[in-house]
Amino acid sequence: MMAGWLAALHELEQAGTPAVLVTLLAVRGSTPREAGCKMVVSEAATVGTIGGGNLEFQSIAVARALLVGETSAPEVREFPLGPALGQCCGGHATVLFEAVRPPSWQIALFGAGHVGRALVPLLGTLSCRVSWIDSRPGAFPEHAPANVAYRHEMSPADCVATLPAGCFVLVMTHAHALDFEIVAAALPRPDLPFVGLIGSETKRARFASRLARLGLSAATIRRLVCPIGVPGAGGKLPAEIAVAVAAQLLQTRDAVVPVAGSPRAGATPPEMPHPLAKDAVVR
């Protein structure tokens, strides 16, 4: 049972689905289950049980009512298991409800090269969800932080259409041609507040010229953040670039994400120079 509810919480978090962890906190007298039993309730499903019957039915109703609201504060309810609940146990149950809401900040990281591998452990410590996308077999490390999901995709640029509104996009693949395809797909979506590309000012100028030939407007092209990273935060080593990029993501998040809620669609982050030398390109 432990593995069931733990696995359910993990899968729901990976899917970005809010849920409520329901725990039979304390019992007195005769009850269907012992204290410590748990179940997970989402809008569409339940995993585990706290004993069945009307106690469980009422607990599921309370959990789903909590999902409708915005609060994540734990809540404790008391249930006398007598005539009021239509159960003949005659005992008393104290039930804890804990809403588990996945972070609203989402990041799509294209590329599992040196910088991507240095950046992901940092993102793993932040309140965000990361889709890590690469087309190469064996590109990903064996283990990833709990908030990072691997996506092996043969055509990474096609993934852009599936990204949720408010998602931040980071492009640092192994090939300039692939970088361009992803950027060209992401920039026309104003609901993606941040589109960042690793590379130099020279690379940005070349991409801007090609994007203009595709018909993208100057305003749309200006949304491209390249080079990426907060200036002065590091040098050319992958770990140093990762620190600079993570800092820029946090600055941009704070500028475009409301205090309570998801990123505002269409917000444009401030343009920032990269700490790398003008023509340096690191992957």
N, C-alpha and C positions, 0 to 999 in steps of 0.2 A: 504493500500500500504506500509505503514511503516513496518508493521509486516512482509509483504512479503519479502522485501529485507533484513531486519535484520535477519529473519529466514534463508534466503538463504545463507547469509554470514556465519552464525553459522554452518549450515550443511556442507558447502564447507570446512570450516576450520577443522571441525571434520574429514572430509574425506581426508584432506591433499591436497585439490584441489585449486590451485591459481585462483584468480578471479580479476576483476576490478570493482570498484564501480564508476558508471557514474552519475554525478550530473549536472542538468541544473542549472548552477551557477548564471547566470544573463540573462535577456531578454530585448530586446528593440523592440517596435512596436508589430506587430501581430505575435504571435508564437503559436504552437499547445498546449503547456503546460506552466504552470507558473514556475517561478524560485523555486528551492528547490526539484523538482521532481527527483527521483533516479531510477536507474536500476542496476542490477548486471549482469555482463557478465563473463561467464566461457568459456572454449574451446568448451563445448558441449551444453550450454544452456544459456538462458537469463531469468531473473525474473524482472518484472516491466516494465515500459515504460517511455520514456521522450517525447512521443508525436507521435511516429510512423513516417511513411514517410521516405524520404531520409535522414533527419537529424539523425534519429535513426539508419538507415542502415549504414550510414557513421560512426556514433559513435561506433557501434558494431565492425566495421572493425578496427577502431583505437584501441579499447580496446583489441581485439585479437592480434593485432600486438604488443601491449605492453606486452602481456603474453609471447610472444616468447622470449623477451629480459630478462635481469637479473635485470634491475633497478626497484626500488620501489618508485622512486621520482614522486610526483604528476605532472601532465601535464595539461595545459589549452589550449584548442583550440577554435578558433572563427569560427562561421558558419553563413554567410549571407544567409537568407532563401529566396533567389530570384532565378533567372534563373540558377545560378551556381549549386544549389541543386535540381532544378526542382520542387520547391515548390512555391506556389503562395501567401504564407503568407506575404512575403515582410519584415519581421522583421529580427532580429539579435539575435543569441543565443551564449552564452559563456558556454562552457562545461568543467567540471573538470573530469579528469580521475585519479583514485587512485588505483594503483595495491595493492592487498592484498595477500601476499604470506605467507602461513603457515610456521612455523619454520621447518627447515630441520632436526633438532635434535629430534629423537624419542626415547622414553623409554617404554619398556614393563615391568610393575611391576606385578609380580605374588604374590598374597597374600594380603588380606585386614585385617590383624591382627593389633595389637597395633602399631608396627613400621610402617607398611604401611600407617595407618591412620595418623600417625605423619608426615610421609614423604610427602604425597600428597599435603598438603597445601604449603609446601616449593617449590615443583616442580610447583605448580600452579602460582608461582610468576616468574618463569624462562621462557625463550624463548625456549620452547620445547612442544612436544605433547606426551601425556602419555596414553597408553592403560593399564587400571587397570583390572587385570584378577583374578577371584576367582570362585571356584566351588560351594560355599555354598550359599543357598538362604538367602537373607537378610544380606549378609556380608558387603555390601557397605553402607556408610552413605547416608543420604537423599540427600545432596547437594554435588556437586563437583566443583572444579574450571573449568573455561570455556575450558581450554586446556586438560582436563582429560575426557576420555571416558570409561565408565564401560563396561566390558565384562563378563557376567555370562556364564561360560563354564564348562560343566560337565567333560571334559577331557582337562585340561589346557595344558598339554604337547603337545597335538595335535596342539595348536595354534602356537607353535614355527615355524613350517613350513610356516606359513602365514606371519611371521614378515618380514618387508622390510629390505633390505640390509642397514647396518649402524645403525640399532636399538641397543640400549643398553638394556641389560636384567638384571633385578634384581629379585632374587628368595627368597621369605620369606613367604612361605605358612604355613598352620597349621599342616602339616604332613611331616616328613622326607622322607617318601617314595615318596610323590608327588614332593618334592624338587628334589629328585634324578632323577625322570623321566624327569623333565623339564631341569635340567642341562645336562643330557645325550643326550637330543635332541638338546640343544643349542650349546654345545661345538664343535661338528663336523662342525658347520657352521662358517668358517673363516670370513665371511662377517658381523658377529655380533661382533663389536670391544670390547664389554665389557660384560662379563658374571659374575655377582656377586652373591654370596650365603651368606645369613646371617648364623652365627654360629661361632663355635670355631675352633681352630687348630685341635682338636681331630676329629670334624665332617669332616673337610676337608680331613684328613688322611683316614678316613673310606670311604668317597666318592671316593677319588683317587684310593683306592684299588679296589673298586667295578667297577669303570670306566675302570681300566686296564683290569679287567676280561671280560669286554664287548668288549675289543679289541681296545679301544682308545689308541692312541700313547701317550708317555710321553710328547711330545711337545703340543699335544692337551689338555691334562690334566692340564698342566702348565698355560693354559689360564684361568683357574678357579680362580677368585678372592674371596678368603675366608680365614679369616674373611674379612668383608667389612668395609670401613670407614677410614677417615684420623685419624691417631693416635694423641691423645692429644686433640681432638676436643670435647670430652664429656665423659660421663660415661655410666651407664647401663640403664638409663631411656629411654623410647621410643623416647622422644623428643630429647634427647642428641644424641642417635644413629642416628636419622634422620638427624641432623645437620652434623654429621661426614660423613654420606653417601652422602648427597647432595654435600658437599665439595669435596669428592672424585670424584663424577660424573663430577663436573665442571673441576677439574684438568685433568681428563681423556679426557673430551670433548676437552679441549684446546690443548691436546697433539695429538689427532687423527682427529680432524675436521679442514679442511682448513679454512682460513679466510673467503672465500666466497664459500659456497658449502656444500655438505652433507658429513657425515663421510667417511673416507677412508676405503674401505673394507679390512679386513684382518689385520688391525692395532691391536697390542697387548698392552694393558695398562700396566703401571708399577705395579708390585706387591707391595701391601702396607699392613702392619700389621693393625689389628683392635684395637681400643681403649679398647675393652672389655677384661676382664680377660680371660686367656687361655681357660678355659673350660666353660665359660658362654655361654648360648644359650638363646636369648631373642626373642620373637615374638611380 
